[in-house]
Amino acid sequence: MCFTILSTFALLSCAAPDRQAVTIKGSDTMVALGQQWAELYMKEHPGTTIQVTGGGSGTGIAALINGTTQICQASRPMTPKERDLVKRNRDVDVAEIPVALDALAIYVNKQNPLDELTTEQTGRIFRGEVVNWKDVGGPNAPIVLYGRENSSGTYVFFKEHVLANADFAERYQALPGTASVINAVMKDPIGIGYGGIGSATDIKTIAIAKNMQSEAVLPTMSNVYSNAYPLSRQLFWYTAGEPLGANKQFVDWVLGPDGQKVVSAVGYYPLNREVP
Amino acid sequence: MKQEALTKDNFYTSSTPKSGKKADSKLRRRQFFDRLARGFIFTFALLAIGIIFLIFVYVAREALPLFLGTAEEASFASSFTAPFTWQPVSSVPRYNVIPLILGTFKVTLIALLIATPLALAAALYTAEFAPTWVREWIKPAIELLAGIPSVVLGFFVLVVMASWLQSTFGFHFRLNALTAGMGLSLAVIPIIYTVTEDALSAVPRHYREASLALGASAVQTARLVVFPAASPGIGAALILGFGRAIGETMIVLMVSGNAAILSLDPTVPARTLSATIAAELGEVVFGSGHYRMLFLLGTILFVITSVLNWAGDRYNRRLREKLFGPS
């Protein structure tokens, strides 16, 4: 029944060509980015309305599978299983469009004297194998873990790239949204958390080394482009089938210079370094 | 109720005056409207029960494949047996409801342990001892607390209370079950208070007067006469408070730390059933094992509240019979 209603809506929106509606849903990390894009694009193209909502990458992907959004924003690539589900439910292949670059930052409280960690050490901390800061070169104090809920693409990315796909420690505290994680670490002298790079103030960002031999670096623009920072990632848009019509125009605009300018304005990194 | 209605009906028909056609039609019209109103009320009562029943059927139906063993990656049996971990996004997803149930009860119990004595004492004070002008201030003020959206309470606890509690009591975790329970008690206190206060005020004046006339002090009267007489109402207040505490989502989602830990220690983080559903339902793929699990959590929550409501109601009725004789 849901599907009938949706297809009716789709037919209706086709019938009125001068009024085009685009829905975007997904990653909380990318909500601000999506909203900026939508705002600017709607100003330039008054005939189009764009609706942006968050909820987490998983939410967006579920929405794409269930057909309740046109564009899905995700801060992690879709799994083969999810691609299969789209194919099965929507009868088309998924189109993957990288739209920006981001780096995952590891945060600690400003009072924490620790400056750098390796990816492997970070993984051991979040898996619960290291429970005291002194084992990774910090003060003698227990570690409190903060992070995102499991509906978040950031959670999944972190789990894959830092935890080597192992499970988070039992004591890991899942908070709703990157802002909550930063707020928690800001108030907890022995806390550690992770999140997108866009929104960190009043908090210490840890330099990360790929391994014991390499140098620890901060998630700056040059380190992300040179691939020296180990926790950088692509941010994606997904559509069911190649984007068409209003969606196609919007996607082209986002990948063009105007759209990519917004990326650096919001605090992420444009796909191509040459774009200012 | 039905018996009463029938006798009223009989009363009307038997007392129909034989003289005067006008009076007769007037009476008949009145009877017609009476019946219409009764029908309306009955329909709405039935509708309320029907909706609740349908919600339960829907929620349980979504969880049904777990019982039949046809759900992907999850089953009813494995959600209650070791290992006791809740890791829905994993190469081998593990859905165990025991730490979530434990977390729920831990937070609910803490909230009730804090809220009950405070709310009862406040209600007893306002109903029995406070001068009228104090009562007119306190009652609306506490009831206003009930009107604060829980997300605002949660935000207050998260930003202000959590840090203060941590530095005062030296908690290892800033966000934990105890903090969540305290935050939750802010939402529960006004409910228990209001219903208790109403129950105490409803105790007939002559009970108090008789007690005072026999030489009992005001405190003795309150403790030995008014409080027992109002105890069925107080029981109802506690049931309502419990229902609010166990179902409350936003406060616990924000301040409990949301870690599914199997521990009785109140100072470690806890993950509750309601917060888990709220945090994860947005993400799941329809029909997946994870989706079914979340509906199982909903079913469990529903069953817990129904059973406790039913037990509370039964106890209350027995208490009423003991106090006032069978009705």
Boltz contact constraints between the chains, C-beta under 6 A:
constraints:
  - contact:
      token1: [A, 55]
      token2: [B, 282]
      max_distance: 6.0
  - contact:
      token1: [A, 56]
      token2: [B, 283]
      max_distance: 6.0
  - contact:
      token1: [A, 58]
      token2: [B, 283]
      max_distance: 6.0
  - contact:
      token1: [A, 59]
      token2: [B, 282]
      max_distance: 6.0
  - contact:
      token1: [A, 59]
      token2: [B, 283]
      max_distance: 6.0
  - contact:
      token1: [A, 62]
      token2: [B, 285]
      max_distance: 6.0
  - contact:
      token1: [A, 65]
      token2: [B, 285]
      max_distance: 6.0
  - contact:
      token1: [A, 66]
      token2: [B, 286]
      max_distance: 6.0
  - contact:
      token1: [A, 149]
      token2: [B, 279]
      max_distance: 6.0
  - contact:
      token1: [A, 150]
      token2: [B, 88]
      max_distance: 6.0
  - contact:
      token1: [A, 150]
      token2: [B, 89]
      max_distance: 6.0
  - contact:
      token1: [A, 151]
      token2: [B, 280]
      max_distance: 6.0
  - contact:
      token1: [A, 151]
      token2: [B, 282]
      max_distance: 6.0
  - contact:
      token1: [A, 151]
      token2: [B, 283]
      max_distance: 6.0
  - contact:
      token1: [A, 165]
      token2: [B, 91]
      max_distance: 6.0
  - contact:
      token1: [A, 167]
      token2: [B, 87]
      max_distance: 6.0
  - contact:
      token1: [A, 167]
      token2: [B, 90]
      max_distance: 6.0
  - contact:
      token1: [A, 170]
      token2: [B, 261]
      max_distance: 6.0
  - contact:
      token1: [A, 171]
      token2: [B, 259]
      max_distance: 6.0
  - contact:
      token1: [A, 172]
      token2: [B, 259]
      max_distance: 6.0
  - contact:
      token1: [A, 173]
      token2: [B, 257]
      max_distance: 6.0
  - contact:
      token1: [A, 173]
      token2: [B, 258]
      max_distance: 6.0
  - contact:
      token1: [A, 173]
      token2: [B, 259]
      max_distance: 6.0
  - contact:
      token1: [A, 173]
      token2: [B, 269]
      max_distance: 6.0
  - contact:
      token1: [A, 174]
      token2: [B, 258]
      max_distance: 6.0
  - contact:
      token1: [A, 187]
      token2: [B, 163]
      max_distance: 6.0
  - contact:
      token1: [A, 188]
      token2: [B, 174]
      max_distance: 6.0
